[in-house]
Amino acid sequence: MVQMPAMNAAVEVLKDEGVDTAFGCPGAAILPLYKALEQVGGIEHLTVRHEEGATHMADGWARTTGKVGVAIGTSGPAGTNMITGLYTAMADSVPIVCITGQNRTDLLDKEGFQAVDIVEIAKPVTKWAVQIKEPGTAPWVFREAFRIAREGRPGPVLIDIPLDVAQQEISYDPAIDAPLKVNDVAPHRPRVERALDMLLEAERPLILAGGGIIISEASGELTELAELLRVPVQVTLMGKGSFDEDSDLYAGMTGVQTSQRYGNASFLESDLVLAVGARFADRHTGAIDVYRGDRKFIHVDIEATQLGRVFEPDLGIVSDARLFLRELVDAAKKRSAKAQVGAWIERVGELKRTLGRREDFDAVPIKAPRVYKEINEVFGEDAYFVTAIGLYQIWGGQHQKAYKPRHYQICGQAGPLGWEIPAAIGVKKALKDTEPDAEVVGVVGDYGFQYMVEELAVAAQYDVPFVIIMLNNEYLGLIRQAEIPYDMNYQVDIHYDDHGTDSVKIMEAYGCSGRRVFEPSQIRESIEWARKQAQSTSRPVLVEIMIEREANTPHGPAIDAVKEFEPAPEPQG
């Protein structure tokens, strides 16, 4: 058997598992792994400015490729800095592996330097957290980590490696090794047939596509089913991009924040919902009694414990989304089935024409929906977007269109500020071989922009170009809005001097560029400038758009009680 350093074996496993890029920060306790990365080769490494940034880069890379992303840190605070990224990946079902160095095993119970018990700290926010105690187990722990990260509902894994373990040699031959088998979760056919029965019996059915559709690469099957049965489709925030929003069968989004008026209206008129790969998150459902209503629910999820977690469905099916949809399409074809819902499709179309929201504002200060109007008109369906948490997340869900899976990426559940810049780096690096000229766009807020702004240095150093579009209201806008019921506006105004922090100068400090926009007429030309500038400089470029300071997004406690803050537009056509 071949003899090699244990960490060389680990790197061989990483390469065999499809990892071509890793994001991390070297430190004394993880140097054996870095030596292996240098010796073995084949994995590009980007040195980050903060370990949380590494996890978000790995996250963006994984969301784009569908593979397992890798973030690396040393001992002590490196691991604790990664916790937010692990939590984000866990909440959004993103497969990443975080690798941390650790002090020597003989110092772990002696309060050695940076010898924190990162395994115990990480357990609540990972699918598996493990410390390698014997060097001979290293390649197998890595194999199992990748299997666990991918299998079932994907998620993060942490591997902790003590320095003395990492320095050992082991017997390992990569030529005779392979990834561990990932077991499929197929549906029980009688339940598929029952689901088809319920769909065909319904007068006003909807298909609700969650993030599981994207994770399982099931967008094609979703479209085939919808067109075969002629059933309208809605998406959740995490499912955005899984179904073409220009389709006549697209019925919008339901929710108490990220939703369309016609989405909520069509949901409220539905009598059956087939939810595939969706979790019924609270910002989607709002008040459960209203959401549940008298309609029937079929809930399909790869994780059995999701069924009945929020409310009991009329039919629960444990399955991978793609395998379920394939079975359902097969069953429908064998029956030559088609839902008799022509009047319902016409009704959904009528709601889309009559219950929109206005976007063509010319006011100064700029109103946020106008920004998304320009985004929709400037960028094509092949552009990749990342966005995080705040009023701009809600505006984006309400106004921005998405056409393809993995092209609209959002940290939906954990909502960490600052996610966009590192995530955009991960997305762009994920496309380096398959779509090197693809445009990546981060839509950010002025406050969250500053949380991980140091990762701009990574993009500049490694020539990673993307466009940043900032909606700047000089406020913690979402929290100001949340304070309204408390009759307060306290500690959320971050304005000072003329316009607060000069974000353009921040960009320039990192060797990047940017523009500040005050007039609606300047938005498009500035975005077009940024697209060209990013391409010519191979660095991030900012368009900072100064928007209305105290604007509110439509929101409410229930999907039948969403308050609108702007006059409705004239009905279309």
PAROTOR-106454 format. One record per residue (C-alpha): residue in three letters; x, y, z. Coordinates in steps of 0.001 Angstrom, whole numbers, plus 524288, in hexadecimal, padded with zeros to 5 digits. Example, Ala and Ser with C-alpha at 12.3 -4.5 7.8 and 13.67 -1.06 7.14 Angstrom:
ala8300C7EE6C81E78ser835667FBDC81BE4
END
This chain:
met800008000080000val804A180DC77FCF9gln80A2A815858086Bmet8071B82400808FDpro8047E82EE0812D0ala7F6BB82DFD8184Fmet7F39883B8E8133Casn7F824837FB8058Cala7EE1482D1E80605ala7E3D5836FF80A5Bval7E6F683FD17FEC8glu7E624834427F578val7D879831A87FABFleu7D49583FE37F90Flys7D8B583F9B7EAD6asp7D1C5832C67E84Cglu7C556838507EE51gly7C533843427E430val7CB9F84E407EBDBasp7D3BF857197E316thr7D33E863537EB95ala7D4A6865327FA3Dphe7D336871668026Agly7DAAF8733780EF9cys7E4C68798F81794pro7F1468728381BC4gly7F59C871D8829D9ala7FF8786A078318Bala7F67F85EC38351Aile7F1D585C588271Eleu7FEDD85D8882004pro8002884EDE81D41leu7F3E984FDB814DFtyr7F93E85BCE80DDFlys805FD8549480B4Dala7FDDD849BA80537leu7F657853797FCD8glu80372858787F7D5gln8095A84AEF7F591val7FDB3844077EF97gly7F8C184FAC7E7ABgly7EC57850357DFB3ile7E465858927E928glu7E4708674D7E7D2his7E4B286E0B7F4FDleu7DFFF87BDA7F80Dthr7E524881CB804A1val7D9D6888A680B46arg7DA0189416814C3his7D08B88DCF81E6Dglu7CCDF87F9C82062glu7BE5D882A981FCEgly7C11A887D58123Eala7C71A87AB080EB4thr7BAB98738581298his7B21C87CA780A9Cmet7BB1A87B327FEDEala7BA3F86C6D8000Casp7AB8A86E0E8017Cgly7AA5B875FC7F4E3trp7B32786C4D7EDCEala7AAD6860D27F264arg79DD18673C7EEF7thr7A2D5869A17E135thr7A95485C997DE5Dgly7A08A853A37E646lys7AD0784DC07EBE6val7B2D184E8D7F98Bgly7B9F185B447FC5Fval7C60C85BD1804FCala7CA668660780EE5ile7D6EA864F2816D5gly7DB4286B5182379thr7E4D08694182E65ser7E210866CB83CC8gly7DAA986EB4846E7pro7D41187B03841BEala7D4E587649833B1gly7CB0A86BB3836DBthr7C24C8747E83EF0asn7C27C87E78833E7met7BD25873DE82AFEile7B1098712983326thr7A89287B4B82C57gly7ABFF8756D81F21leu7A90E867BD82400tyr79BFB86C5082951thr798C1872F381C6Dala79BEE866A7814B6met7943285E4481E2Fala788498670F81D69asp788548676380E7Aser78C548593280C1Dval7997985C67805E9pro7A422851E1805DEile7B1208573980AB4val7BC768516781246cys7C3D585A2381BAEile7D1588555A81F8Dthr7D7C785AB082BD1gly7E51B858B2831AEgln7E6628557284009asn7F10D855C284A52arg7F8448491F84DA0thr7F01D83E7F853FAasp7F85683ECC8606Aleu7F48B84D0886277leu7E5F684C048602Dasp7E2AE84A6586E9Blys7ED31853D68733Aglu7E7968607286DC6gly7F1AB8609586307phe7F2DA86C4D85A0Dgln7E69E86D6485187ala7E25385FBA855BDval7D3B78622A85587asp7CA35856AA85490ile7C53085AAC84745val7BE8884D9684516glu7B51384FB285055ile7B30985DDD84C7Bala7AFD685A2383E61lys7A6D584E8D840E3pro79A078565184175val79CB385CA183433thr7A2358511882C92lys79DB5843E3827C5trp7AA4083E3082D62ala7B587843EE8351Cval7C12A83B1583780gln7CF3883B6983C04ile7D90B8326783590lys7DFA282B20840A4glu7E75D82100838E7pro7EEF5824DA82CAFgly7EB288184D82595thr7DCDB81C65825CBala7DF4F8295E81ED0pro7DB7E82574810E3trp7CFA281DFC815BEval7CAF18291C81E54phe7CBF2832158128Farg7C47D8285A80A0Eglu7B9CB8271E81431ala7B935835E1815C0phe7B6558379480751arg7AC4382CBE80771ile7A5238329F8130Fala7A5C18406180D73arg79F2383BA8800F0glu795DF8311580550gly7878F833C880861arg785A1841F380BE8pro7931A847BA80900gly79A7584F6C8132Dpro7A773852DA8196Bval7B1A384A5282004leu7BD3584E6082865ile7C9EF846A98292Aasp7D38184A4E833F6ile7E18F84571832C6pro7EB5B845F983E28leu7F8EE84A15839D4asp7FFDB83DB383E21val7F5ED83544836EBala7F75783D7A82A9Agln8062383BB782A9Fgln805C982CD1829A1glu8079C823FC81DBCile7FDBC8199681A15ser7FB6380EE18100Etyr7F22F813A68057Casp7F147811777F6DApro7E84081B417F018ala7E898813357E399ile7DFCE808E37E9ABasp7D6AA811ED7F14Cala7C9BF818407ED90pro7BED2820967F38Dleu7B5758198F7FC90lys7A814816547F72Aval79D858205B7F9D4asn79082819A07FBAFasp784C981E867F41Dval777C9820FB7FAC0ala76D5681C2D7F15Dpro75EA781DCA7F3A0his75536812DB7F6AAarg74D588112A7EA19pro73FDB80FEB7F092arg741EB81D487F6B6val745B5822E07E983glu7391781D727E3C8arg731518234D7EF00ala737BD830717ECA9leu733B682FB87DE61asp725D382C567E25Emet725348384B7EB10leu72AC28412D7E089leu720E683C817D68Dglu7159A83DE37E001ala7191384BF87E379glu712A98575D7DCA1arg71CF68618D7E002pro729EE85A787E273leu7374A860AA7E41Aile744D885AD27E3FBleu74DBE861427EE05ala75C1D85FDC7EA60gly765C3861427F593gly7747C861507F643gly7747A852807F56Eile77115853B37E6FFile77DDC85ADE7E490ile785F7852217ED78ser78155845D37E69Eglu782BC84BAF7D8EBala77437849897D6BDser77083855E77CF51gly76EF984E697C2A2glu765E2844847C8E0leu75E4684F747CF86thr75C108564C7C28Aglu7586A8498C7BBE2leu74E53846557C656ala7486C853FA7C664glu74705854367B7A2leu7422A846307B6E8leu7375F848357C0F2arg735CF856E27BE76val736EC85A377CCE2pro73BB8867D17D126val748938689C7D888gln74CD08713E7E3C2val75A80871CE7E983thr75F978746F7F713leu76AB787DFF7F93Fmet77475872CA7F93Cgly76DEE86D047ED3Blys76F128797B7E552gly774E2876397D81Aser76FA5868637D7C7phe7649186C487CE87asp7645D8763E7C37Fglu75D888825D7C89Fasp75936886227BAECser7517E8797A7B973asp742BF87A9E7B89Fleu74264870817C390tyr74A8E878957CCEFala741E987CE57D83Bgly74B9D884F17E026met74FC6883F37EE4Ethr747B0883077FA95gly74C4C888FC80739val74B16893A48114Egln7575389A7A80C38thr75D66895257FFBEser75114893617F7BCgln749078990E7ECCEarg73B2D89DED7EE8Ftyr73693894707E413gly73E6B889917EA84asn7376188AFA7F76Eala72A5588C9E7F092ser72BCD880677E83Ephe7305B878927F40Aleu7248787CE87FBE8glu71B828787F7F0E8ser7223186B447EF42asp71C1185EB97F462leu72819855E87F3FAval736B98585D7F546leu7411F84E937F133ala74D358534B7F897val759DD84D207F3DCgly7669784F9A7FB15ala760DF85AA18034Farg7611B85C418121Bphe755918657E8146Dala75E6486FB281A8Dasp757C8879EF822F0arg75A658856B819D3his753D587DA780F15thr747E68790F81694gly74509884238200Dala739768809B8289Aile737DA871E282710asp7291B871C882848val727E087AF281CA9tyr73241873E3814C9arg72C918668181790gly71E8886A9A81571asp715B18602D80FA6arg71F3185C55804E8lys725AA84F1380453phe7345E84D67804DFile73D7A8432C7FF50his74B01844C18052Fval756CE83E5F7FEBCasp763F183F5C80590ile7706883773805D9glu77138838DF8149Bala7667F8311481B39thr766628399482766gln7621B8455981F54leu754D483F1D81CDCgly74B218443C826CCarg7554184D0882D04val74DC0859A682A9Aphe74052853C68283Dglu73B5084650824A0pro739C484479815EAasp72EAB83CB680FEBleu738F88345C80952gly747518338280CC3ile7518282D79803D5val75FC482B3680745ser767AA82C8B7FACFasp7721B833957F354ala76B1783E247EB91arg7702B839D47DE62leu76CE182B857E071phe75F3082F087E51Dleu75C69837DC7D984arg7615D82D8D7D011glu7584C823857D612leu74CE282CFA7D5CEval74F46830487C77Casp7501C821CB7C466ala7436381F107CB85ala73C8A82A4B7C49Alys7413C825D87B73Blys73CB3817FA7B9A4arg72F3581D2A7BCDEser72F8D827677B202ala72BA28308E7BCF0lys7299583F237BC51ala7238B847CC7C69Dgln716C784DFB7C243val71A6B85B7B7C6DFgly719A7864557BAFAala7114386E297C233trp71AEA86E0F7CD83ile7266E871287C4A7glu71EAE87C707BEF0arg71BC08813A7CC9Fval72A2D880CE7D078gly72D5F888767C42Aglu7230B892887C79Eleu728B4894207D53Clys73652896167CF6Farg731158A0C57C66Cthr7294A8A7EA7D0CDleu730F68A63C7DD6Cgly73E8E8AB667DAC1arg747348B5457E195arg74C318C1C67DBB3glu75A7F8C2A97D77Aasp75B1C8CE347CE09phe75DE48D8A27D84Easp765368E4EC7D416ala765B08EAE17E1A7val771CC8F00C7E893pro776188EA657F1E0ile7757D8DDFC7E9D8lys76B258D4027ED84ala770998C6417EEC4pro767468BF577E54Farg76CBC8C7E07DA5Aval77A268C1F07DCD9tyr774DD8B43B7DA96lys76DDB8B8AC7CE51glu77B028BCD17C8FAile781888B0397CD7Dasn7772F8A80D7C694glu778D48AFB67BA03val787B28B07F7B9E9phe78BC18A2B77BD73gly78888896A37B598glu783B28899C7BA97asp791908842A7BB58ala7965F88DC27C5B5tyr798D9888977D374phe793BB8904A7DF15val796E088F717ED87thr78F9E896E87F7FFala78E11895EC806ADile7857989BD381128gly77E808A8BF812D3leu774128B0BB80C1Etyr77B4A8AE6C7FF59gln7795189FB7800E6ile76ABA8A214801BDtrp76A8A8ABAD7F662gly7729D8A2087EE8Egly7693B896E37F134gln75DD389F947ED68his7635D8A5DE7E133gln76F4189ECF7DBBBlys76D37894257D1AAala774A7887487D179tyr7748F87DB97C642lys77E2B872DD7C928pro781E286A7C7D4E1arg78E2686E3C7DC63his78DF087BC47D635tyr786D2882887E171gln78DB287F637EE26ile78938884457FB36cys78C638811F80949gly77E3B87F5780CB5gln77D5E879DA81A62ala7892A87E228226Cgly78A5188B5C81BBDpro7983E88F4E81F6Fleu79BE189D3081BFDgly7A78589E0C812DDtrp7A50F8913480BC6glu7A4AA896E77FE0Dile7B2D389AE17FB7Epro7B90C88DEA7FF76ala7ADDB8863A7F972ala7AFB088D7D7EC8File7BE1C889CD7ECC3gly7BA5287B947EEABval7B05087C2F7E3B6lys7B9E0882537DA24lys7C4908786F7DD5Aala7BACA86D677DB9Eleu7B8AC871F37CDA2lys7C707873647C9F3asp7C71E8676A7C11Dthr7B901865ED7BCC5glu7B4D3874267BB00pro7C0DF87CC07BC8Casp7BA0F888AC7B6D3ala7AD97887557BEC5glu7A93D8939C7C5C6val7A7F5893037D48Bval7A07989DA87DBA7gly79F6E8A0067EA35val793B88A8067EEB5val796F68ADAF7FC06gly792CE8B7598065Fasp79B718C21180BABtyr79C6A8BC218194Bgly79ED68ADF4815C8phe7A8CE8B23380B84gln7B1FE8B60881680tyr7B12E8A90B81DC3met7BA4B8A168814D3val7BF658AC7980C77glu7CD678A80080ED9glu7CB1C89CBB80571leu7CBBE8A6A37FA70ala7DA638A52B7FC14val7D91A896CC7F887ala7D1AB89A057EC20ala7DB978A4677E878gln7E76389BC47EB50tyr7E252890227E3B4asp7DBBA897987D88Dval7CDAA894037DBA1pro7C4AB89DAF7D4B9phe7B66D8A0037D82Cval7ACD58AB337D93Eile7A7B88AFF77E659ile79ADA8B7707E652met798808BE1D7F356leu78B748C3677F7F0asn78FC88CDB1801BDasn7858A8D38F80AB1glu78F438D6E281583tyr786BF8CF0981EC1leu7854E8C1A9824C7gly7792F8C1B681C72leu773408B48F81FC7ile774D18B6F882E59arg76F6D8C4C982D1Fgln763998BEAF8269Bala762A18B46E8315Bglu762D18BF5083B88ile756798C5A683633pro74D1A8BD9D83EBFtyr755498C1AC84A7Fasp7535D8CFFA846D7met762028D2088466Easn76D038D5AB83D41tyr7785F8D2CD8462Bgln786B28D00984326val7840F8CC5A83513asp787E08D90482E26ile796118D7BC829BAhis7969F8E4938223Atyr7A1888EE3E8251Basp7A86A8F93B81DBDasp7A2DF8FA9080FF9his79F838EC8480C9Agly7A5C88E42781713thr7B0A48DABD81394asp7B68B8DD6180632ser7B54B8CFE68002Bval7BBD78D41F7F37Alys7C8148D7E07FAFFile7C7B38CAC7801EBmet7C7BD8C4307F4A4glu7D3308CC937F052ala7DAB08C93B7FCA7tyr7DA2C8BAFE7F884gly7DE938BE177EAB1cys7D0D08BD507E53Dser7C7A08C7A47DFDBgly7B9DF8CCD07E15Earg7AFD98D7627DEF4arg7A54A8DDB17E721val797ED8DFE97E0F6phe78D708E9B67E50Eglu7845B8EA7F7D948pro77C068DF8B7D38Bser780E18E33B7C612gln78ED68E01F7CA5Bile78C2D8D2207CEA4arg78CEF8CB2B7C1A0glu798C28D2417BC4Eser79FF08CFEE7C929ile79CE98C16F7C91Eglu7A1628C06E7BAFBtrp7ADE18C7937BEAEala7B00C8BE367CA03arg7AE5D8B2487C14Alys7B8D48B7357B7FFgln7C1A58BBC77C304ala7C1198AEA47C9E4gln7C4CF8A7D07BD53ser7CFF68B10E7BA03thr7D5D48B1727C7B8ser7D2BD8A3687CBFFarg7CE858A8FC7D90Apro7C1D58AC0E7E024val7BAE28B8A07DC71leu7B09B8BF957E4A4val7A46E8C7027E0AAglu79FB68CDAA7ED11ile791A08D2237EB6Bmet78C818DBDC7F556ile77E658D7FF7F7D7glu773268DD687FFC7arg7777B8DD2280DDFglu76B118D8AF814CFala764338D07280A99asn75CD78C46280F17thr75B208B77980823pro74D938B14880772his74C358A83A8131Egly742648A30681CD4pro73F4489869826C9ala737BF88FAB81D51ile7371388DA280EACasp7298B893CA80E58ala72E1189FB18161Dval73A138A4E580EFElys73A6A8B3A980FD0glu73E2E8BB1C80382phe7456F8C7FF804CFglu744C88CC9E7F6ABpro739038CEB87EDB9ala7361F8C3217E4E3pro739828C46A7D67Aglu72FA88C4147CBACpro72BEC8B6027C7E5gln733848B0867BC4Dgly72D438AD5F7AF4A
END
